[in-house]
């Protein structure tokens, strides 16, 4: 069986790729943290910074102006 990469979120290991096993198959594994995963998530800080700027822009109802630019 090949190595499956997963992320641990909310108490559950979530595979990052398709796993070719029948549903409810019991497996045994030994978690080994991968340093690369921490590096992959480091770019999220920049994304969250941009999202916070938009949220704090004073524009509260963007949906209300959705069709403003439409002909």
C-alpha positions as CSV (number, residue, x, y, z in Angstrom):
1,X,0.0,0.0,0.0
2,X,1.3,3.5,-0.8
3,X,1.8,6.3,1.7
4,X,-1.3,8.5,2.2
5,X,-0.8,12.1,3.1
6,X,-3.5,13.5,5.4
7,X,-4.2,16.6,7.5
8,X,-5.4,16.4,11.1
9,X,-8.4,18.8,11.5
10,X,-11.1,18.8,14.3
11,X,-10.0,15.5,15.6
12,X,-10.1,13.7,12.3
13,X,-7.4,12.7,9.8
14,X,-8.5,13.9,6.3
15,X,-6.6,12.4,3.3
16,X,-5.2,14.9,0.8
17,X,-5.7,12.5,-2.0
18,X,-8.1,9.7,-3.0
19,X,-7.8,6.5,-0.9
20,X,-8.6,3.3,-2.7
21,X,-10.3,1.4,0.2
22,X,-13.8,0.3,0.8
23,X,-15.9,2.5,3.2
24,X,-15.4,1.7,6.9
25,X,-12.2,-0.3,6.3
26,X,-10.2,-0.3,9.5
27,X,-6.6,0.7,9.1
28,X,-3.6,1.1,11.4
29,X,-1.1,3.8,10.9
30,X,1.6,5.7,12.8
31,X,1.3,9.5,12.3
32,X,4.5,11.2,11.2
33,X,4.4,15.0,10.9
34,X,5.6,16.3,7.6
35,X,7.4,19.6,7.7
36,X,6.3,20.4,4.2
37,X,2.6,20.7,5.4
38,X,3.5,23.6,7.7
39,X,5.2,25.4,4.9
40,X,2.2,24.9,2.6
41,X,-0.1,26.6,5.2
42,X,2.2,29.6,5.8
43,X,0.8,31.3,2.7
44,X,-2.6,31.5,4.3
45,X,-1.5,34.3,6.6
46,X,-1.2,36.6,3.6
47,X,-4.6,35.6,2.3
48,X,-6.3,36.1,5.7
49,X,-4.6,39.6,5.9
50,X,-6.2,40.6,2.6
51,X,-9.6,39.2,3.6
52,X,-9.5,41.2,6.9
53,X,-8.8,44.4,5.0
54,X,-11.9,43.9,2.8
55,X,-14.0,43.0,5.8
56,X,-12.9,46.2,7.6
57,X,-13.3,48.4,4.6
58,X,-16.7,49.8,5.7
59,X,-18.6,48.1,2.9
60,X,-21.1,46.1,4.8
61,X,-23.5,44.8,2.1
62,X,-21.5,43.9,-1.0
63,X,-24.3,41.8,-2.4
64,X,-26.6,44.9,-2.5
65,X,-24.2,46.4,-5.1
66,X,-23.7,43.2,-7.1
67,X,-25.3,44.3,-10.3
68,X,-24.0,47.9,-10.2
69,X,-21.4,47.3,-12.9
70,X,-23.7,45.3,-15.2
71,X,-24.9,46.9,-18.5
